[in-house]
């Protein structure tokens, strides 16, 4: 594991722990993670969330027209018990 992957994993773990430590209500049983600049990075982050014990959705893209894929961003949801 190189330094970049290690730091991004630690950043994701810190973000998830801070985000999910907030009090949950009936409407807050998932949290959208992103935007990520590439699908590969989003999939790696979703896998890291699963490794930390969370359930994560598949990755989806949003934005970017067929002629301009550079504006496309990727997201996934992290689910947790309410």
CORPE-V750084 format. One record per pair of residues at least 4 apart in sequence whose ideal C-beta (glycine too) atoms are under 6 Angstrom apart, sorted by sequence separation. I is the first residue (numbers start at 1). J is the second residue. If there is no record, write none. Layout:
[[I,J] [I,J]]
This chain:
[[1,5] [15,19] [16,20] [24,28] [64,68] [1,6] [36,41] [49,54] [64,69] [36,42] [50,56] [49,56] [64,71] [63,71] [64,72] [63,72] [46,56] [63,73] [61,72] [62,73] [19,31] [46,59] [61,74] [59,74] [60,75] [43,59] [42,59] [59,76] [57,76] [39,59] [56,76] [57,77] [56,78] [54,78] [55,79] [49,78] [46,76] [42,74] [12,45] [42,76] [39,74] [12,48] [35,73] [36,74] [9,48] [34,75] [32,75] [33,76] [32,77] [33,78] [30,77] [31,78] [30,79] [29,82] [24,82] [20,80]]
